Amino acid sequence: MTPWLHIVGIGEDGLDGLTPAARAVVEAAEVILGGERHHTLTDGLEARRIAWPSPFDALLDTLTGLRGQRVVVLATGDPLWFSVGARIGRAIPAGKITYHPQLSAFQLAAARMGWSMADLETLTVHGRPVEQMIAFIQPDARLLILTTGAETPAQIARFLTDRGFGDSRMTVMANMGGTDEARFDATARNWHHEVPPFNTLAVECIAAPDAALLPRVPGLADELFQHDGTMTKREVRALTVAKLMPMRGALLWDIGTGCGSVAVEWMRAARYTRAIGIEPRADRRAMAAENALALGVPRLELIDGKVPEALDGLDAPDAVFIGGGLSEATYEAAWSALKPLGRLVANAVTLDSEALLIDLHNRHGGELTKIAVSRAAPLGPHSGWRPMMPVTQWSMVKR
């Protein structure tokens, strides 16, 4: 393949900051696509200019129509790090594209802060729900965040403060590498700055003694979820998510999602995971949506429907959890849709559901486990063990 498209990363120093090879490509272009600031940074060139199309998805059609010309797409920093280059690369074969990376905003911000890139999390909320950063609020964590506008740092400051991380140090950096570079510092609880809309936020998380502890491993406290009493409890949830094996980018079907506790923990446990919760009750879907926002996984998808009919047409899952709506027809539909190496876990509390799981295990194999948990509770002037309802769990891997 002969590359016909060049995607060039550019910084605030414009053409002067490019390598000689990248600069030559931009100067020789017949067509340049980019945002307003990209065109401003390369002012004076003779190429035909095209702004980002609206809707943005039309970009790929625009690019395809330019094939045969010398085409350059300008992006900020590293085109493949939370940038347009990755989106284009998913639609156009890699052999047709030449990438010219520049220092990313993350690298520049880490250098300004004196932080090692290996010891921090890089996130973007640019054009995405800001709440997704909540899942990364941990004691002593260092975060670099591409923001979505001038108001985003204040929103993140509130998230931190509300969770007991108000002493966290926040630094906003804008126009890094340019003549107008600016920096703004404050703690989360005292954040008051008005900042430029295009910025990068550094957060050093500092927990108060009463801060909420929200680890990424499954087993969050039950009281962190809104629920109506019917939910997969903490200990059983941890075992359930472990059997579902969350992995980067994997999709979960959470059948009978209830308040969404399993789907939320699945999405927190690995980056870029997805989950579809199927729940026929509107009040429980509302609780699941609130829990997803509060715990940093706002992309949880919720569907009103009954199984197995509601499963038709959904993207094929990497894992399936059946916490409600258990039936042989639901199992057959889920197992048929499950990808190779997919995981299926079903929990039962009632005797009827347990009998069905035992029968399915006898016919199809897998692992059958009885989970019995007791928690200490007041018993008159003393304490005693209060047993929870035992749960029968059936799990299988599709091979």
N, C-alpha and C positions, 0 to 999 in steps of 0.2 A: 504494500500500500504506500502511496505517496501522500504525505500530509498536505492538506490544503488549508487548514485552519490553524491559526496561531492564537493561543490564549496567553496574554502577557500580564503578569502581576506588576503593579506600579504603586509607588509610595508617594508621600506628600512632596518629595523632591522632584517629582515628575520625570521627564526624559533624562535629566542629569543623573538620576539614581539608577538607571538601567545599565546592564552590561552592554558592551559595544554590539554584541550579536543581537540582543533583544531590541536595542535602539534602532539598529539597521532594519529589523523586521517591521517595526512600527512606522519608521520613516518611509519605507517602501510600500506600505499598505495602500490598496485602492479603496478599501472600505474599513472603517473603524466603528465598532459597536461598544457602547459603554454608558455609564451614568453621566449625569451633568458634570460632576466633579472630575471624572476621568477625562472628559473632553476638554475641560478647562486646563487640566494639567498638561495636555498635549496640544495646546493651542498653537496655531501657526502651520500645521501640516496640511497638505493639499488633499488628503483623502476625503471621500464622501463620509459624512457622519450620520450614524443612526443611533437614536436613543433606545434605552431598554423599552421593548414593546409592552403594551398593556392589553390583555393580561400577559404576565411574564411568560406563561407557557407558550405564547406565540413566538418566543425567541428561537425555538428549534426550527419552526417553519421558515422564519426569516433567514436563519443561517443556511438552511438547505437551498433556499432560493438564490443564494449568493455563490454557490459552488462554481468554481472556474475562475473566480476573481481572487486577488490577494486580500484575504480577510483577516482582520485582527480583532479579537475581543479583549477589552481592557478590564481587569479586575483589580481589586485592592489586595496588595500583599501576595500571599500564596494562593493561586487560583484553585487549588485542590483542598484547602483547609477551610471548611464551612463557607465555601464560595461557589460562584457560578460555574467554575470549571468542572467541579464534580457533577453538577447537574447535566451539563452538556456531555460530559464523558459517559454518562449512563445511556445516552441516546445515539451518540456518534462513535464509531469504532475508534479505539485508542490509536490505531495506526494512521488515522486521518488527522490527528491533532498533534501539534507540538506545543508543549507547555514551557513557559519561561517564568519560573517563580521568582518572587521578590521576598524580602524579609516580611514575615507575617506580623499582624498586630500583636499576636501572642508573643512572638519572639522579642519584639520591641518592648512590650510591656514588661516581660520577665526581666529584660536587661535593665529597664528603668527601676524595677523593684529590687533587683539583685536576687531574684528567685531562680532556682534550678527548674528547668522545664520538666525534668523527670520526677519532681516532687510536688506537682500540682495538677489540678483538673482544668481542662480547657472546655468551655461551654459556649454556646450561642443561644441567645434569646432574640436575635435579630429576625423579625418577622415570624416569631414563634411565641407560644404562650410563656410569659415570664415565670409563671408558677413552676415550670419544670426545673428551675434551679434549686427549689426547696429540697429536693431529694439529695442534694450534695452538701447541705449544711451539717457539718460534723465538727466536733472539737478539734482545733489546730489545723483544720483543712485550709489550703490555699487555693483560691479559685481565680481564674481569669475568664471574664465573661464579655463576649461581644454583645452590646446592648441594642435595643430596638428604638431608642429615642432619648430625648433629653429627660424624660420623666422616669425612665427605667431605674436609675440608681436609687431614687427615692422609694420606689416600690420594693426593691430588694432590701433596702434599709429597714422597711416595715416588716418584711418577712423575717429578717434576722432578729429584730427587736422583739417581735411577738413570740419568738421561740426561745428567748433567753440568751440571745447572742448580740445584745445591744452594744457591747464593748468591742465588737469586731471592728477592725480597722479597714476602711474603704478608701480607695484611691481611684479617681477617674482620670484617664489620660486621653487627650484629644489632639488631633493633627500631629501625631508623632512623626518626627523626622522633618517637619516643615518649619517655616519661619514663625508660624502662629502656634507652635506646640504649647499646650497648657496642661496644668495638673491641678487637681482639687483633692484635698485630704480631709477626712473627718471620721469619727466613729459612726456606727450605724444609728445609734440613738440620737446623735446630734447632727445628722446629715441635713444640710440646709442649702447646699450649693445649687445654682443654676448652671447647667453645663451644656456644651454644644451637643447637638443631636447625634453626631457621629462620634462615638467614643468607645473606649475599652475600660472595663471596670475590674480592678483587682480587689479581692476580699481576703483578709486574713481572719478566719473564724475564731472567735474567742468566746468560750462558753462560761456563763455564770453558774454558780453552784446549783441553781434550780432550772438549768436549761433543759429543754426537751432533748432526749437522746433518741435519734432516729437512724439507727444503723441500716445499711443496705442489705445485710443478711436478713432473711425472713424471721418473723417472730416479734413484730411490733406489739406493744401493749394493747389489749382490747379497748381500753378507754380512749385511745387515739382515734378510734373509728366511731362515726355515727352509726347506730344500729338499733334494731327493734327487739333485740334479744336473740334473734335467729341469725347466727353468724358462725363461721369456722373459727373456733377459739384459738388463742395464741399458740399453745403447744401443738395442737393438731395442725394448725396452719403452717407452722414451721416445717413439720414433717411432710406435709402435702406439697409445699413449694419445693422442698428438696427433691422429692420424687419427680416433680414436673421438670426439674433441671433447667432453669432459665439460662439462656445463652444469647449473646449479642444478636440483635435483630430478629429474634424468634417471635412467632405469633402464638398466643394462647387463646383457645376458646374456653371461656368460663361459663359453663352451662348452669343456670340457676344461680346467677352471680350474687343475688341478695344485696348486701351493702358493699359488695365489691372488694372485700378484704383480701381474698386470694389473688385477684387480678391486680390489685394495687401492689401487693408485695412482689408479685412476679415482675411487674414493670420496674420496680425500684431495684431489683436484684441484679440486673444486667443492662448495659446501655443499649438504647435503640430498640428494646423489646416493644412488642405491641400486644394488646389484649382486646378481645371482643367479648363483652359481657352480655349474655342473653337472659333477660329477666322480664316476666310478664306483668309484674306489679310496678305501677308508676311510682309509688312512694319509695320503693326500694331502689329503683333506678335513680331517683333524686338523691337518695343518701349516697349511692355509689359515686355519683358525679361530684358531690361535695367532698367525699373522702379522697377522690382522685386529685382534686384541686388542692386540698389542704396538705396532702402528703407528696406533692410534687410530680404527679403523673397525669397532667391534664389531658393527654391524648387518649385516655381510656375511651373506647367506643362502646356505646350501650345500645342494645337492640330490644325493642318491644316484640316479644313473640313467644310462642310455645314450641317446644321441641317434640319431635325431630324436624317439623316443618320449617322452623326458623333457621335451620342450618343450611338450607338450600342456597347456593350462590355465594356463600362466604368464601374468602380466601382460604386455601388449604392451611391447616394449622400445623405447628411443630409440636404442640402439646394440647391436651384437652383435659379439663377438670370438670367432672360431673358432681356438683354439690347439691343439685336439685333437678327435678324432672327425670330422675333415673327410670329407665325402662329398657327392655331389650332392643326396641326400635331405635332409641336414642344411642345406645351403645353401638349398634350396627352402623348407623349413619356417621357417627363420630369416627369409628375405627376405619371405615371406608375412606373418609376424607383425610385422615391423618397421613402426614408425609412419612416416608421411610425413616427409621430411627426416631420417629415421634413417640412421645410419652402420653399414656392415658392413665389418669388417676380418678377413681370414683370413691366417694365416702358415703357411708350409710349409718343412720342412727336407729331407724325403726326396724323391727323384726322382719317386716315384709321386704324392705330394701336389702337387709342383710341376707335374707334367703336368696334374693335374686343375685347378689354378688357372689355368694357361695356357688350357686348354679353356674354362673358365667365363668368363675374360676375353674370349676370342675371340667367345663367343656373347652375352655380356651387357654388355660394355664395362667401364668403371671404370678404375682406375689399377693398373698392375702395376709393382712395384719390386723390384730385387734389392738386398739389404742385406748388405754384406760389411764386417766389423769385425775389426781386428787390434789386439791389446794388446801392449805391450812386456813382455818377460819375460826372465829370466836365460837366457843361452846360453853355457854354460861360464863363463869369467871375464868375459864381456861381456854385452850385452843384444841382443835381436833381436825381430822381430815375430812373434807367435804368432797365426795367424788363427783366428777362431771359425768355426763352421759357418755358411755363408751362408744367409740366409733370403729366401725369395721371399714378397712381400706383395702381396695383392690387396685393394683398397679401393673402396667405392662409396658414394654418397649416394642415397637413395631419393627421387626427385622425380616 
